[in-house]
Amino acid sequence: MKKILITLLFLLPLTTFGQSNNVQSAANSLKYNEVADAKKWIDLAAENEQTANNSKMWYYRGKTYLAIHTDKAWQNLDDRAVEKAAISFINCLKTDDKKMYEEDSKNLIWVCGMGLFDKAIMFSQNNDFETSMRYYNLVLDIFPYDQGENLKRQNITPEIVEKNMAYTAVKANDPAKAKVHFQKLIDKKFNDPKIYLYMAKLHLDEKDTTNALSYVEQGKALFENNTNLITMEMNIYLAQGKTDILIDKLSESIEANQYDELLYVNRGMMYESKKDYASAAADYKKALELNPDNLDANYNLGVMYFNEAASMANAANSIKGNEEFAKAKAKYEQKFKDSAPYLEEAMELNKQKTEDEQSMYTATLNSLKQLYVRTGEMEKYEKVKGLLDAK
């Protein structure tokens, strides 16, 4: 019995030594760039309870899987290598009480962060939202260890990661998670008006106009001239039938910013929606007085005059007397002529079209095409027709 006990006691250190030897074998294999062998040895060590939570094992597991991730010759060994490398270095730093591997781990872990960030974007683009979010969370876990701010030098910051996570959640149709990440950015005063637009839209989708307006107002306080925020606010008030409230708000803003052309354009649009065309025209013209190249003011005023002229022409068709019809015709023809210079200027200003302005450009050309038929300017008509046909 004593001999058996002695034998068992002798074998226990050999077993422990064998597992530690697997870690050392992995280290030796890495030294000679035998990455496949290193993976074999470190996987054995990671699976055994004797070395599964050993800081040395975690360090060499991190190095092994980082080598797999970074070297194209070995990437086929594991397509999630960068995730395993990051987790390994984090666990090494947590368990390395003697700080034997701390400096080396911190020098390598930010490389994992960069790889995780790139792959998180790829997974999101491929609609693998769960993996994308897991990788982004790992990047966030790495930032405290990146004391040299190497990730920041690669334009990867906690705020950018949070923003990407918010957009990924939106794409994944997870509004609750999206709102969490957008709110974190708002709390950090992240310099991007889009986060307020998204928060407002997420609340609008839930029919919560109160909170939607609250986020628009928060955004406008920081980005007072942002067209998208102003447009969203206008659309909310218009949907609620509260045009007068919006006109009052815009009038207050104009008193404080009398040289802001955008405010006049927006108030003009509100007046136009109420069919107060005289007030709308006055505001559009004030905007053009401040900036003759304002595309929206030119386009809106031209279209408004064109639509007024079209309505007047339709109404004139019901007039029986020749004399009365001639008077009405003279008025609507003049109104058509009034619209021409503004639409023509809008066409010229809109030659370099963004995606949002493409429909405006097409609408401008169509309006001019109809206008030139009515005014008998056939040379101009053919030119505009050619532009439309070329689209």
Residue pairs with C-beta under 8 A, 6 or more apart in sequence:
15 50
16 50
19 44
19 45
19 48
19 50
19 51
20 45
20 50
20 51
20 54
22 41
22 42
22 44
22 45
22 48
22 51
23 41
23 42
23 45
23 51
23 54
23 56
23 57
23 60
25 37
25 41
26 37
26 38
26 39
26 41
26 42
26 45
26 60
26 61
26 64
27 38
27 60
29 35
29 37
29 38
29 41
30 38
30 60
30 63
30 64
30 67
33 67
35 64
35 67
35 68
35 71
35 73
35 74
35 77
36 74
36 77
38 60
38 64
38 67
39 64
39 65
39 68
39 77
39 78
42 57
42 60
42 61
42 64
45 51
45 52
45 54
45 57
45 61
46 52
46 57
46 61
51 57
53 91
53 95
54 95
55 92
55 95
55 96
55 97
55 98
55 100
55 101
56 100
56 101
58 88
58 89
58 91
58 92
58 95
58 96
58 101
59 88
59 89
59 92
59 96
59 101
59 104
59 105
61 84
61 85
61 88
62 85
62 86
62 88
62 89
62 92
62 105
62 108
62 109
62 112
63 85
63 108
64 85
65 78
65 81
65 82
65 84
65 85
65 88
66 81
66 82
66 85
66 89
66 108
66 111
66 112
67 74
68 74
68 75
68 77
68 78
68 81
68 85
69 75
69 81
69 82
69 85
69 112
69 115
70 111
70 115
75 81
78 84
82 112
82 115
82 116
82 119
83 116
83 134
83 135
83 138
85 112
86 109
86 112
86 113
86 116
86 138
86 141
86 142
87 138
89 105
89 108
89 109
89 112
89 145
90 109
90 141
90 142
90 145
92 101
92 105
93 101
93 102
93 105
93 106
93 109
93 145
96 102
96 105
105 145
106 145
106 146
106 147
106 148
109 142
109 145
109 146
110 142
110 145
110 146
110 148
110 150
110 151
112 138
112 142
113 138
113 139
113 142
113 143
113 146
113 151
113 156
114 151
114 154
114 156
116 135
116 136
116 138
116 139
116 142
117 135
117 136
117 139
117 151
117 156
117 161
119 135
120 131
120 132
120 133
120 135
120 136
120 139
120 164
120 168
121 132
121 164
123 129
123 131
123 132
123 135
124 132
124 164
124 167
124 168
124 171
127 171
129 168
129 169
129 171
129 172
129 174
132 168
133 165
133 168
133 169
133 177
136 161
136 164
136 165
136 168
137 165
139 151
139 156
139 161
140 158
140 161
140 162
142 151
143 151
143 158
146 152
151 157
159 185
159 188
159 190
162 181
162 184
162 185
162 188
162 190
163 181
163 185
163 190
163 192
163 195
165 177
165 181
166 178
166 181
166 182
166 185
166 195
166 198
167 178
169 175
169 177
169 178
169 180
169 181
170 178
170 198
170 202
175 202
175 205
175 206
178 198
178 202
179 199
179 202
182 195
182 198
182 199
182 202
183 199
185 192
185 195
186 195
186 196
186 199
186 218
189 222
191 222
193 219
193 222
193 223
193 226
193 228
193 229
194 228
195 219
196 215
196 216
196 218
196 219
196 222
196 223
196 229
197 216
197 219
197 228
197 229
197 232
199 215
200 212
200 213
200 215
200 216
200 219
200 232
200 236
201 212
201 232
203 209
203 211
203 212
203 215
204 212
204 236
209 236
209 239
209 240
212 236
213 233
213 236
216 229
216 232
216 233
216 236
217 233
219 226
219 229
220 226
220 229
220 230
220 233
223 229
225 260
225 262
227 262
230 262
230 266
233 246
234 246
234 266
234 269
234 270
237 243
237 245
237 246
238 246
238 273
243 270
243 273
243 274
246 270
247 267
247 270
247 271
250 263
250 266
250 267
250 270
251 267
253 260
253 263
254 260
254 263
254 264
254 267
257 263
259 290
260 290
261 286
261 287
261 288
261 290
261 291
261 294
261 297
262 287
264 283
264 284
264 286
264 287
264 290
264 297
265 283
265 284
265 287
265 294
265 296
265 297
265 300
267 283
268 279
268 280
268 281
268 282
268 283
268 284
268 287
268 297
268 300
268 301
269 280
269 300
271 277
271 279
271 280
271 283
272 280
272 300
272 304
277 304
277 308
280 300
280 304
281 301
281 304
281 305
284 297
284 300
284 301
284 304
285 297
285 301
287 294
287 296
287 297
288 294
288 297
288 298
288 301
291 297
292 345
293 349
295 346
295 349
295 350
295 357
295 360
298 342
298 343
298 345
298 346
298 349
299 342
299 343
299 346
299 350
299 360
299 364
301 339
301 342
302 339
302 340
302 341
302 342
302 343
302 344
302 345
302 346
302 364
302 367
303 339
303 343
303 363
303 367
304 339
305 335
305 336
305 338
305 339
305 342
306 336
306 339
306 343
306 367
306 370
306 371
308 335
309 332
309 333
309 335
309 336
309 338
309 339
310 332
312 328
312 331
312 332
312 335
313 329
313 332
313 374
315 328
316 325
316 328
316 329
316 332
319 325
319 328
333 374
333 375
336 371
336 374
336 375
337 375
339 367
339 371
340 368
340 371
340 375
343 364
343 367
343 368
343 371
344 368
346 360
346 364
347 361
347 364
347 365
347 368
347 384
350 357
350 360
350 361
350 364
351 361
353 361
362 388
362 391
365 384
365 387
365 388
366 388
368 380
368 384
369 381
369 384
369 385
369 388
372 378
372 380
372 381
372 384
373 381
